[in-house]
Amino acid sequence: MTDEPAPSPTIPRSAADPGTGRVPRPSGAGVRFDDERPVTVVLVRHGETAMTVARGYSGSSEPGPPLDEHGREQATRAAALVDRIGGDLWGDIEYPSEILASPMVRTQETAAIIAERLGLPVQTEERVKEADFGAWQGLTAEQIEERWPGLLEPWHTRADVRPPDGESIVDVGERLSAVFEDLLATERGRTVVVVSHAVAIRAALGVAMGANPGSWSQLRVAPASVSIVRLFADKRHEIAVAGAPSDGWA
């Protein structure tokens, strides 16, 4: 008698209401008084790079650096987590049908790993790139403070301050807000994965919450973390997940 491998377990899908065909909103979901179908945006930060480790300000003025070995492992775990959306995790959310990615090398590499797992193509979206740090590019916080004393803190906490030849956090938020408007103008009820960066994802979450831009830097967005925003036409968007790390999931 030979031992046969046990069949692979199937991931349960949440039961849809037979009348509407929709999965009920779970307990604790954002409060709504209508049946509007949102556009869901899954924000994935790229995996680790050498600049992440060095804690340098790595913006959109340079295409690199690429993912390091640990960053590729993180991206693989993020892909596995995103693949569970609409299944045993966040069962009321549609399984992803699109992937958008910043043009930076690290986001394109992360998106490619997710795309392979999900079986989807990657579309490049310029507006979800990282902030342009201008003259601060590649420098650590300590180096920036030494050369431009007193400027880095208000860049984060006021959000309307620009580094020399760079962007403010408010500038980044305007880009992400325009992306949200475009997504809302197209088909509802779908899920779009957006592979982006720390400042850009904080801006996206802040815009969705309608929070003061000076507070956006209080959001923790770790490498390869997953955040989920559900966009509604009335702008009462739902933050379903904010900065969930992709490691540690069973």
Residue, then its C-alpha position, 0 to 999 in steps of 0.5 A: m500500500t502506497d501513501e498518497p499525498a493529502p489533497s491541498p486544502t482549498i481556501p474558503r471564499s466568503a458566502a455571497d448573499p443569494g439575493t444580491g450576489r455580494v459578500p456581506r460587509p464584515s463586523g467592524a467595517g466602515v459604516r455605510f448606509d448604502d449598497e455602493r460598490p467601491v474600488t478597492v486599492v491594495l497598497v504594497r510597499h516595495g521590499e528592502t533595498a540597500m538604501t532601506v538598510a542604510r536609512g537613506y532618503s531614496g526618492s524618485s529622482e533616481p531609478g535604483p536601487p534594486l531589491d536586495e536578497h532579503g527584499r526579494e524574500q519580502a516581496t514573495r511573502a507580500a505576494a502570498l498575502v495579496d493572493r489570499i485577499g477575497g479568500d481566507l483573508w478579507g473575504d468581502i473584497e474582490y480578488p485582485s484583477e489589476i496591478l499598477a506599479s511605480p516606475m522605480v526599479r524596486t517597485q517594478e521588481t516587487a510588482a513582478i513577483i506579485a504578478e507572477r503569483l497572481g497571474l496578472p500583467v503589471q502596468t506602470e503608473e508614474r503618479v504612484k512613484e516615491a516623493d522626489f527628495g531633490a538635494w536630499q536624495g541618498l542622504t540620511a536624516e542626520q546628513i540632511e539635518e547637518r546640511w539644512p538645519g531645521l528643515l527636515e522636521p517641518w517637511h514631515t510635520r507641516a507637509d507643505v515644505r519642499p526640499p531643494d529641487g524636491e517635492s513636499i508631502v502635499d505634492v505627493g498627496e495630490r498625485l495619489s488623489a488624482v490616481f484615486e479619482d481616475l480609479l473611481a471613474t472606471e469600473r466599481g467592484r474591482t480590486v487594484v494592487v498598487v506597488s509603491h513607496a513609504v511616503a506615497i503610501r502614507a499620502a494615499l492613506g492620508v488622502a483616503m482618511g481626509a487627514n491633515p497632511g502633517s499627520w501622514s508621517q505618523l503612519r507606519v509603512a514597513p517594507a513589503s507591508v500591505s495596506i487596503v483602501r476602499l474608495f467610494a464616490d462620496k469620499r467616505h473611503e474605508i481604510a481596511v488595513a494600514g501597514a500590515p507586515s507581510d511576514g508572520w502570516a500562517 
